[in-house]
Amino acid sequence: MTEIPAEHGVEFRHLRAFAAVARERNFTRAAHHLRITQPALSRTVASLERLLGTTLLARNRRSVQLTAAGQQVLPHVHRVLAALDEAVGAATGAPPTLRVGFTWGSTAEYTAPIVRDFERAHPDVTVEIRRYDDTVAGLADGRTHVGFLPGDPGDPRFGTLVLADEPRVVALPADHRLVDGGTVVLDDLADEAIVINVVSGTTTLDLWEPVRRPDTVVRVRNVDEWMEAIAAGRGVGLTPASTGRLYTHPQIRYRLVSDSPRVPITLAWPRLAAHPLVADFVASAERLRHLSDPTT
């Protein structure tokens, strides 16, 4: 995104208006949230689009969708607004806040001990724990300051600390042929439909050799959909072992996959312009990572 000179006239009210509509996908709800009238909100968003010289939102009677330009701009807008809120808080003496993100519950066994250790050392800090269904738990657009992730983000924008390496298990429908068998290996699953969380999961078909890969993928968008698809017999799913400890379902059984690559459980944070308290949070994680790894 090209930097916009100050003389172009973009103001924080423009960014807040755009972010609200992008979140609500509805001008009426966004206006209610901002406590302004819908016509005023529409004029503010239209003004921002004129200033940027591009359309950010595609509108019709039934829906509001982000355009390609809107999708590119939105993460920058979130970062700017988050930084503004933090600056105002610092200037007014408000208690500092650290936003800790996670994608889904496979990291829960690691999150709580580290958060508690950090809070003991920083009783004046408010720690907000937030779930975001994306690969980096809200880090990319500034919604969170530090995130617990299943897997390695593989993104140079983020520093990382591996907290543990977990084996993979396969989640099977309760009546599946492999539930009562011997050791499960990847080849046993090559003829199965594989349920994959395409938003924040850790499974891809690259786990299998090209000549022996599953033919069918059932795509879901979060862990709840993942579990229900498996329970309904639509396929099987691979996941870190902690998922089996944290997510139970009467129609799902978990089995260890002996030859699958292990999954790193990772703490991640932005390398540039990190929150001042991130270093202390990482220090807590380094102290506790061996104790909080149930596989060691």
KOLZADREN-235280 format. One record per residue (C-alpha): residue number from 1; residue in one letter; x, y, z negated. Coordinates in nm, 3 decimals. Layout:
N
     k   r        c1        c2        c3
   NUM   A         X         Y         Z
...
This chain:
296
     k   r        c1        c2        c3
     1   M     0.000     0.000     0.000
     2   T     0.141     0.341     0.102
     3   E     0.183     0.585    -0.184
     4   I    -0.078     0.862    -0.178
     5   P     0.065     1.210    -0.237
     6   A    -0.096     1.405    -0.519
     7   E    -0.224     1.670    -0.279
     8   H    -0.457     1.410    -0.128
     9   G    -0.680     1.471    -0.427
    10   V    -0.737     1.118    -0.561
    11   E    -0.856     1.144    -0.921
    12   F    -0.911     0.894    -1.199
    13   R    -1.289     0.935    -1.162
    14   H    -1.256     0.801    -0.806
    15   L    -1.066     0.497    -0.928
    16   R    -1.306     0.424    -1.214
    17   A    -1.602     0.448    -0.977
    18   F    -1.447     0.210    -0.725
    19   A    -1.341    -0.038    -0.995
    20   A    -1.691    -0.041    -1.145
    21   V    -1.861    -0.114    -0.813
    22   A    -1.598    -0.377    -0.728
    23   R    -1.668    -0.550    -1.060
    24   E    -2.047    -0.531    -1.049
    25   R    -2.089    -0.571    -0.671
    26   N    -2.387    -0.343    -0.718
    27   F    -2.411     0.038    -0.723
    28   T    -2.707     0.050    -0.962
    29   R    -2.539    -0.165    -1.229
    30   A    -2.207     0.016    -1.185
    31   A    -2.375     0.355    -1.225
    32   H    -2.548     0.235    -1.541
    33   H    -2.215     0.116    -1.681
    34   L    -2.048     0.451    -1.604
    35   R    -2.352     0.646    -1.730
    36   I    -2.390     0.846    -1.412
    37   T    -2.658     0.849    -1.145
    38   Q    -2.638     0.615    -0.849
    39   P    -2.621     0.902    -0.593
    40   A    -2.331     1.055    -0.787
    41   L    -2.151     0.720    -0.789
    42   S    -2.209     0.672    -0.415
    43   R    -2.069     1.020    -0.344
    44   T    -1.762     0.952    -0.559
    45   V    -1.682     0.624    -0.384
    46   A    -1.742     0.780    -0.042
    47   S    -1.508     1.064    -0.140
    48   L    -1.236     0.815    -0.232
    49   E    -1.277     0.637     0.102
    50   R    -1.243     0.970     0.286
    51   L    -0.930     1.056     0.089
    52   L    -0.774     0.718     0.168
    53   G    -0.894     0.717     0.527
    54   T    -1.036     0.367     0.505
    55   T    -1.352     0.180     0.401
    56   L    -1.317    -0.002     0.071
    57   L    -1.668    -0.141     0.030
    58   A    -1.900    -0.300     0.285
    59   R    -2.257    -0.210     0.188
    60   N    -2.596    -0.332     0.300
    61   R    -2.937    -0.362     0.138
    62   R    -2.857    -0.697    -0.021
    63   S    -2.495    -0.687    -0.128
    64   V    -2.175    -0.493    -0.177
    65   Q    -1.849    -0.662    -0.076
    66   L    -1.486    -0.556    -0.079
    67   T    -1.333    -0.497     0.261
    68   A    -0.981    -0.621     0.334
    69   A    -0.852    -0.275     0.241
    70   G    -1.059    -0.281    -0.078
    71   Q    -0.910    -0.616    -0.179
    72   Q    -0.560    -0.475    -0.132
    73   V    -0.631    -0.154    -0.323
    74   L    -0.818    -0.304    -0.622
    75   P    -0.518    -0.459    -0.807
    76   H    -0.336    -0.124    -0.790
    77   V    -0.645     0.053    -0.924
    78   H    -0.669    -0.189    -1.217
    79   R    -0.302    -0.130    -1.304
    80   V    -0.339     0.248    -1.291
    81   L    -0.649     0.250    -1.510
    82   A    -0.496     0.009    -1.761
    83   A    -0.185     0.226    -1.786
    84   L    -0.400     0.536    -1.836
    85   D    -0.597     0.373    -2.117
    86   E    -0.275     0.265    -2.287
    87   A    -0.124     0.613    -2.255
    88   V    -0.435     0.774    -2.404
    89   G    -0.429     0.526    -2.690
    90   A    -0.063     0.599    -2.761
    91   A    -0.123     0.974    -2.753
    92   T    -0.422     0.957    -2.988
    93   G    -0.258     0.721    -3.236
    94   A    -0.492     0.431    -3.165
    95   P    -0.365     0.089    -3.279
    96   P    -0.164    -0.074    -2.999
    97   T    -0.330    -0.358    -2.807
    98   L    -0.166    -0.656    -2.639
    99   R    -0.383    -0.841    -2.387
   100   V    -0.301    -1.211    -2.365
   101   G    -0.443    -1.401    -2.070
   102   F    -0.504    -1.766    -1.993
   103   T    -0.653    -1.942    -1.692
   104   W    -0.825    -2.235    -1.864
   105   G    -0.796    -2.443    -2.175
   106   S    -0.499    -2.663    -2.083
   107   T    -0.272    -2.404    -2.249
   108   A    -0.479    -2.375    -2.570
   109   E    -0.247    -2.594    -2.777
   110   Y     0.035    -2.351    -2.708
   111   T    -0.154    -2.021    -2.723
   112   A    -0.287    -2.018    -3.079
   113   P     0.040    -2.087    -3.272
   114   I     0.228    -1.821    -3.074
   115   V    -0.047    -1.561    -3.115
   116   R    -0.060    -1.629    -3.491
   117   D     0.319    -1.595    -3.523
   118   F     0.316    -1.267    -3.332
   119   E     0.027    -1.129    -3.538
   120   R     0.204    -1.211    -3.864
   121   A     0.503    -1.007    -3.746
   122   H     0.283    -0.727    -3.607
   123   P    -0.024    -0.687    -3.830
   124   D    -0.095    -0.343    -3.682
   125   V    -0.136    -0.476    -3.327
   126   T    -0.470    -0.585    -3.183
   127   V    -0.427    -0.901    -2.973
   128   E    -0.703    -0.960    -2.719
   129   I    -0.718    -1.311    -2.570
   130   R    -0.890    -1.316    -2.232
   131   R    -0.968    -1.586    -1.977
   132   Y    -0.930    -1.510    -1.607
   133   D    -0.987    -1.768    -1.335
   134   D    -0.689    -1.682    -1.120
   135   T    -0.343    -1.829    -1.086
   136   V    -0.169    -1.571    -1.308
   137   A    -0.439    -1.503    -1.571
   138   G    -0.492    -1.136    -1.490
   139   L    -0.123    -1.038    -1.482
   140   A    -0.115    -0.930    -1.117
   141   D    -0.346    -0.633    -1.160
   142   G    -0.263    -0.531    -1.516
   143   R    -0.570    -0.677    -1.685
   144   T    -0.334    -0.870    -1.913
   145   H     0.017    -0.808    -2.041
   146   V     0.130    -1.168    -2.088
   147   G    -0.025    -1.494    -1.974
   148   F    -0.028    -1.866    -2.052
   149   L    -0.028    -2.061    -1.726
   150   P    -0.044    -2.429    -1.630
   151   G     0.234    -2.458    -1.376
   152   D     0.506    -2.221    -1.257
   153   P     0.371    -1.911    -1.078
   154   G     0.676    -1.910    -0.848
   155   D     0.644    -1.531    -0.815
   156   P     0.949    -1.305    -0.850
   157   R     0.731    -1.032    -1.000
   158   F     0.704    -1.231    -1.323
   159   G     0.945    -1.342    -1.588
   160   T     0.869    -1.687    -1.729
   161   L     0.940    -1.909    -2.025
   162   V     0.860    -2.281    -2.002
   163   L     0.691    -2.388    -2.323
   164   A     0.653    -2.758    -2.241
   165   D     0.650    -3.010    -1.957
   166   E     0.336    -3.221    -1.958
   167   P     0.268    -3.550    -1.780
   168   R    -0.028    -3.560    -1.544
   169   V    -0.338    -3.767    -1.605
   170   V    -0.615    -3.862    -1.367
   171   A    -0.974    -3.787    -1.463
   172   L    -1.199    -4.070    -1.347
   173   P    -1.576    -4.120    -1.345
   174   A    -1.659    -4.350    -1.638
   175   D    -1.752    -4.639    -1.406
   176   H    -1.446    -4.609    -1.181
   177   R    -1.253    -4.923    -1.087
   178   L    -0.928    -4.786    -1.241
   179   V    -1.068    -4.714    -1.586
   180   D    -0.985    -5.059    -1.724
   181   G    -0.692    -5.146    -1.500
   182   G    -0.314    -5.131    -1.548
   183   T    -0.081    -4.837    -1.492
   184   V    -0.210    -4.577    -1.246
   185   V     0.025    -4.445    -0.977
   186   L    -0.036    -4.185    -0.708
   187   D    -0.073    -4.449    -0.439
   188   D    -0.373    -4.590    -0.628
   189   L    -0.549    -4.259    -0.567
   190   A    -0.459    -4.207    -0.201
   191   D    -0.793    -4.344    -0.079
   192   E    -0.996    -4.135    -0.324
   193   A    -1.162    -3.798    -0.278
   194   I    -0.959    -3.551    -0.487
   195   V    -1.137    -3.275    -0.679
   196   I    -0.918    -2.964    -0.676
   197   N    -0.963    -2.635    -0.860
   198   V    -0.854    -2.403    -0.578
   199   V    -0.848    -2.092    -0.797
   200   S    -0.629    -2.187    -1.094
   201   G    -0.558    -2.560    -1.073
   202   T    -0.223    -2.739    -1.060
   203   T    -0.303    -3.008    -0.802
   204   T    -0.229    -3.002    -0.429
   205   L    -0.206    -3.279    -0.171
   206   D     0.171    -3.224    -0.168
   207   L     0.186    -3.459    -0.466
   208   W     0.148    -3.744    -0.215
   209   E     0.380    -3.841     0.067
   210   P     0.258    -3.707     0.405
   211   V     0.191    -4.059     0.537
   212   R    -0.021    -4.153     0.235
   213   R    -0.233    -3.853     0.139
   214   P    -0.601    -3.847     0.044
   215   D    -0.829    -3.753     0.333
   216   T    -1.103    -3.583     0.132
   217   V    -1.079    -3.278    -0.095
   218   V    -1.368    -3.155    -0.308
   219   R    -1.302    -2.786    -0.376
   220   V    -1.421    -2.622    -0.699
   221   R    -1.345    -2.287    -0.861
   222   N    -1.309    -2.354    -1.233
   223   V    -1.254    -2.631    -1.484
   224   D    -1.624    -2.671    -1.563
   225   E    -1.711    -2.733    -1.197
   226   W    -1.411    -2.966    -1.177
   227   M    -1.539    -3.181    -1.462
   228   E    -1.896    -3.196    -1.338
   229   A    -1.787    -3.296    -0.986
   230   I    -1.583    -3.583    -1.130
   231   A    -1.857    -3.690    -1.370
   232   A    -2.101    -3.698    -1.076
   233   G    -1.872    -3.940    -0.893
   234   R    -1.772    -3.703    -0.614
   235   G    -1.401    -3.772    -0.664
   236   V    -1.115    -3.793    -0.912
   237   G    -0.890    -3.516    -1.040
   238   L    -0.532    -3.475    -1.159
   239   T    -0.450    -3.241    -1.445
   240   P    -0.201    -3.182    -1.730
   241   A    -0.239    -3.429    -2.015
   242   S    -0.360    -3.158    -2.252
   243   T    -0.678    -3.128    -2.044
   244   G    -0.772    -3.476    -2.155
   245   R    -0.719    -3.381    -2.518
   246   L    -0.918    -3.059    -2.496
   247   Y    -1.195    -3.136    -2.246
   248   T    -1.406    -3.440    -2.319
   249   H    -1.708    -3.555    -2.121
   250   P    -1.922    -3.865    -2.176
   251   Q    -1.890    -3.957    -1.809
   252   I    -1.513    -3.901    -1.767
   253   R    -1.214    -4.114    -1.866
   254   Y    -0.848    -4.006    -1.848
   255   R    -0.555    -4.226    -1.751
   256   L    -0.184    -4.143    -1.731
   257   V    -0.037    -4.124    -1.379
   258   S     0.310    -4.267    -1.429
   259   D     0.483    -4.140    -1.114
   260   S     0.334    -3.790    -1.084
   261   P     0.561    -3.486    -1.136
   262   R     0.519    -3.324    -1.475
   263   V     0.347    -2.987    -1.514
   264   P     0.528    -2.698    -1.685
   265   I     0.319    -2.497    -1.930
   266   T     0.449    -2.145    -1.879
   267   L     0.439    -1.809    -2.049
   268   A     0.463    -1.530    -1.789
   269   W     0.487    -1.150    -1.796
   270   P     0.563    -0.869    -1.546
   271   R     0.931    -0.803    -1.489
   272   L     0.870    -0.435    -1.411
   273   A     0.694    -0.194    -1.648
   274   A     0.615    -0.465    -1.902
   275   H     0.419    -0.368    -2.213
   276   P     0.660    -0.263    -2.492
   277   L     0.539    -0.550    -2.714
   278   V     0.593    -0.825    -2.456
   279   A     0.954    -0.881    -2.567
   280   D     0.839    -0.950    -2.923
   281   F     0.564    -1.184    -2.801
   282   V     0.816    -1.378    -2.591
   283   A     1.042    -1.398    -2.897
   284   S     0.759    -1.562    -3.092
   285   A     0.711    -1.808    -2.807
   286   E     1.080    -1.894    -2.801
   287   R     1.079    -1.964    -3.174
   288   L     0.780    -2.193    -3.155
   289   R     0.793    -2.359    -2.816
   290   H     0.938    -2.688    -2.935
   291   L     0.705    -2.708    -3.235
   292   S     0.400    -2.626    -3.020
   293   D     0.478    -2.892    -2.757
   294   P     0.272    -3.199    -2.854
   295   T     0.461    -3.414    -2.598
   296   T     0.797    -3.384    -2.777
